[in-house]
Amino acid sequence: MAAVPVVAIDNGGGNCKIGIAGQAAPTRVFPNASAKPKGERQTLIADQLADSKEVSQLQLRRPFDRGYCCHLELQRDVWARGVRAVLRRNPAECGLLLSEPLFNFEEIRAGTQQVVFEDLGFRSFYAAPGPVFAMHRAAAVLGAGSAAARTGAGVVVDCGFSFTHAVPFFKGQVLEGGVRRLNLGGKAMTNYLKELVSYRSLNMMDETYLMDAVKEQLCFVSQDVRTDLKAAQVAARSPFRREFVLPDGVHNFKGYVRDPEEWAAKVEALKQQVRAAESIEEKRRLAATLESDQVLALNNERFMVPELLFHPDDVGLQQQVRAGGGEVGDGEMGVSVRVCVYDMRGELLFHPDDVGLQQAGVAEAVVQAVTACHPALAPLLYSNVVVVGGVAACPGFRERFTAELRALVPDCADLNVFMPQDPAVFTWEGMSGFGASYSYSRLAVTRQQYNESGGAAGVRQYL
């Protein structure tokens, strides 16, 4: 089996990272979705969607719903496209290494095996949660200088598309009793950004794919929210204001972030041309060029959207106050005041504690995960906190997360937060190393074993 190439797929809810085990980097990263442009019959899937020029008015379909694969037919088509068109491999000649959600349902596991062996025809198959491979990779990268990494101990913070997990490990095994989940990820952040800009500016509720690109290009994690909110109070003078030029379908297909300095120079040059123009028609034509682009302006949304990961209980606060008929006042530092709302008869319509996600932020979730494990493990776990996932790539995430976690961890504990250069593909790198090792051959289910035992051939042993 060692000579058989192994296809490694980090099967996230938002993106798939695919390549051959043993490679240093994935061959391709593409959306784990299909999309149909509005008013057209053609369906784009996987890499076709990533290569599409049109990014607006796309009707997306994803195989994942609330963090689990619920549409195996669509997922099968995504895998088939990735293996045959992207890698140009025949599944019958390859093994498959797949990442799966934590605490995956047995019915989904059985259905996945059926798709892998019966529909696609792979020779062998193994699946494990993404954090397992991330810890495997962290041990290889940090092992020489970290006692915790050498013993396979630590906490993997996986900031994914559907959820954010804090997963403690000891001796390379998941301590399932200590796993903590935050019901926020990249999808919730994109949806929240859509709601904010649709209420304040343009209706973007149907532009999920486009707004996801806007989020990735413009959002960042604030290191001091109150100070930044105060600086952003006056939009015209805000240092955070940026403009995203929306696609027009003619000259601009994907949209782009407008450079403030270049745009200011262009405006000044056009103003001079308008002054120098001799006819009214020429002045109007030049002036119209300034208004030809449809622009989406973002200000404090850039850092308030990622703030959800650190303060989930604020989700939906402003919207529910408005729905209750009250108004949101602004405090001295520009933070929404948490007020109760009553009707004309004095009955309570809204209370601040009734909104948002009543759960901890990402730093608090790590502390809860460590606290749920044996107290003797706490020093090891805190000394090896590994942050992975596409959401963690947001600028400023590591600094803010480290600062908040340091404030919650006992002073006597040695805290070390490791975030790789590209946290989005770190899990795949761990999969690549595992798939090229003897461990894959030892643990993987072969097609012959599946034919003999059916779904019972699945081995729930992790590396």
Order of alpha helices (4+ residues) and beta strands (2+ residues): beta-beta-beta-beta-beta-alpha-beta-beta-beta-alpha-beta-alpha-beta-alpha-alpha-beta-beta-beta-beta-alpha-alpha-alpha-beta-beta-alpha-alpha-beta-alpha-alpha-beta-beta-alpha-alpha-beta-alpha-beta-alpha-alpha-beta-alpha
